Amino acid sequence: MLYDVTVIGGGIVGLATAYQIKRRRPELRLLLIEKEPYVAAHQTGHNSGVIHSGLYYKPGSLKAVNCIRGYDMLLQFAREEGIPFDLCGKIVVATKPEQVPLLQNLYDRGQQNGLTTIRKISLGEMKEIEPHVAGVDAMFVPQTGIIDYKVVAEKYAEKLRNLGGEIHLGEKVKGIAKGPSLSIVTTTKSAYETKLVINCGGLYSDKIAQMTQEQPIDVRITPFRGEYYQIRKDREYLVRNLIYPVPDPNFPFLGVHFTRMIGGGVEAGPNAVLAFRREGYKKLDINFSELFETLSWPGFQKVAAKYWETGLGEMYRSFSKAAFTKALQELIPDIQESDLAPGGAGVRAQACDRTGGLLDDFSILEDEKVINVLNAPSPAATSSLSIGLTVSEMALKRF
């Protein structure tokens, strides 16, 4: 079976990429391969459903450019397809005086990224927006919203099929052999000849990339699990919309926060702990081979040496509901341990290079026959149509 383009990975980025290619060049024969029996099974189906504004990202970076462009594309797509969303806005709160300069830096970065309607707010305004929040300074981000990205991804898949794209579910890629003009992608069920391979493998993107390279690649996916609690129904009044802390600029996670969900309910979290397997959604999910690969990677060892104190705190909160509650009480002092019921968890595919750098930006590497999307964590869901457009432009130069 011969294809022009084969996309590996049925998460939101793979589906958006395949959809953008087929939309622009419907005559190309396109195949998308996903190892699970349904799309959006991992990062897409386990995230918090936030529509990100582009506030946090370095101006001019792939994250900033694609998040801001992707934001508008996502909203237009949702409106056209009747997918519910709510631009409810969020507040970012400095809970300690030493966080005030960091909040100002965040505000300045938002302005540089074109978010001209964000605004610093007084403590009185903060209490009007979120009556139960405590803090010493705050800003309001009206662009932030909520949506169900699994619904979005399923709609991408539907539209891709309608354009003639093929989606093969329940097939795991076992190998990729690059030839002079065609590559052969071998799966657990079949083999496919293709002119171009696009790797959107998420948590296994590094493994798939290595199948396409003779030399070892210098990036390894390090899986971080984020665990959530659900706020008890009769205590949901404590949170009106979205409440975020000022993030630690040295750590690539946003800190525990409160998120109202588009389908109802309020989530609190996530923390960020090392997952002992790449698709390990429970504390005791362990794949010893994958864990050994993570722990023996020189880059991770450098990360662990640098962030060991933060990491221990995150791990402690993972096993101690009281400690998790204490972290939440910095934002909402009235929240109690009894208000929290166990929620879901997600695993973030965080690329880590050999030198101990946690890749802060999206990373897309290409050669003549392969495009590897190697690092696409948050805000990849918000950015998905824009990332898909970026990758499709790289792909279509070959045709």
Secondary structure, DSSP 8 states (H G I E B T S, - for coil): -EEEEEEE--SHHHHHHHHHHHHH-TTS-EEEEESSSSSS-STGGGS--EE--S-SS-TTSHHHHHHHHHHHHHHHHHHHHT--EE---EEEEE-SGGGHHHHHHHHHHHHHTT-TT-EEE-HHHHHHHSTT---SEEEEETT-EEE-HHHHHHHHHHHHHHTT-EEEES--EEEEEE-SS-EEEEESS-EEEEEEEEE--GGGHHHHHHHT-SS--SEEEEEEEEEEEEE-GGGGGG-SSEEEE---TTSSS--SEEEE-TTS-EEEE---EE-SSTT--STT---HHHHHHHHH-HHHHHHHHHHHHHHHHHHHHHH-HHHHHHHHHTT-TT--GGGEEEEEEEEEEEEEETTS-B--S-EEEE-SSEEEEEE--TTHHHHHHHHHHHHHHHHHTT-
